[in-house]
Amino acid sequence: MSNKKEIEKIIGDIPCMDCKTDKNIVWFTDNVFWNSVMEGVKGSGILCIFCFVLRAENKYKLIGWRLSPEWQWKKRANIRDLLTKKKKDE
């Protein structure tokens, strides 16, 4: 289903500071949660999602993760309308 060109579109340009992977997607989490997980870490820069999850799970007893898309602000309403319309059509 996915191909290399599509995957290349979601890869960021800065490697993970822990594992050094350059296959790091652009992602973010809540600022308060990030700061809590990264507390005391020198040079808390960019982490791949896997390294952040490992750090968070080592600090807290987590049972799972929720993944949510971040829509472009100007397109958010249109996308919400499309998703709602699609659900009604089913």
C-alpha positions as CSV (number, residue, x, y, z in Angstrom):
1,M,0.0,0.0,0.0
2,S,2.7,2.5,0.9
3,N,5.7,3.2,-1.3
4,K,9.1,4.8,-0.8
5,K,8.1,8.2,-2.2
6,E,5.1,8.5,0.1
7,I,7.3,7.5,3.1
8,E,9.9,10.1,2.2
9,K,7.2,12.8,2.4
10,I,6.7,12.3,6.2
11,I,10.3,11.9,7.3
12,G,11.8,14.9,9.1
13,D,15.3,16.3,8.5
14,I,16.9,15.9,11.9
15,P,18.0,12.6,13.3
16,C,16.9,11.2,16.7
17,M,19.3,12.3,19.5
18,D,19.1,8.8,21.1
19,C,19.3,6.2,18.3
20,K,20.5,8.5,15.6
21,T,17.9,7.2,13.0
22,D,17.4,9.5,10.1
23,K,14.0,7.9,9.5
24,N,12.3,10.1,12.0
25,I,8.7,11.2,11.1
26,V,7.6,14.7,12.0
27,W,5.6,14.3,15.3
28,F,4.9,16.1,18.5
29,T,3.2,15.5,21.9
30,D,1.7,17.7,24.6
31,N,4.3,20.2,25.9
32,V,3.7,19.3,29.6
33,F,4.1,15.6,28.8
34,W,7.2,16.1,26.8
35,N,8.8,18.2,29.5
36,S,7.9,15.6,32.2
37,V,9.4,12.8,30.2
38,M,12.5,14.8,29.3
39,E,13.1,16.3,32.7
40,G,16.7,16.3,33.6
41,V,17.9,15.3,30.1
42,K,20.7,17.5,28.8
43,G,20.2,18.9,25.3
44,S,16.6,17.6,24.9
45,G,16.4,18.0,21.2
46,I,14.7,15.7,18.6
47,L,13.6,12.1,19.5
48,C,12.1,9.6,17.1
49,I,8.7,8.4,18.3
50,F,10.2,5.0,19.4
51,C,12.8,6.5,21.6
52,F,10.3,8.9,23.2
53,V,7.9,6.0,23.9
54,L,10.7,4.1,25.5
55,R,11.6,7.0,27.7
56,A,8.0,7.6,28.7
57,E,7.3,3.9,29.4
58,N,10.5,3.7,31.5
59,K,9.3,6.7,33.5
60,Y,5.6,5.9,33.8
61,K,3.5,2.7,33.8
62,L,1.7,3.2,30.4
63,I,-0.6,0.7,28.9
64,G,-0.9,2.1,25.3
65,W,-0.7,5.0,23.0
66,R,-3.2,7.1,21.1
67,L,-2.3,8.4,17.6
68,S,-4.1,11.5,16.3
69,P,-3.6,13.3,13.0
70,E,-2.7,17.0,13.0
71,W,-4.6,18.7,10.2
72,Q,-3.5,21.9,8.6
73,W,-5.4,24.6,10.4
74,K,-6.9,26.2,7.3
75,K,-8.1,22.8,6.1
76,R,-9.3,21.4,9.4
77,A,-12.9,22.4,9.0
78,N,-13.1,20.9,5.5
79,I,-11.5,17.7,6.6
80,R,-13.9,17.4,9.6
81,D,-16.8,18.0,7.2
82,L,-15.5,15.3,4.8
83,L,-15.1,12.8,7.6
84,T,-18.5,13.5,9.0
85,K,-20.1,13.2,5.6
86,K,-18.3,9.9,4.9
87,K,-19.6,8.5,8.2
88,K,-23.2,9.6,7.4
89,D,-22.9,8.0,3.9
90,E,-21.9,4.6,5.3
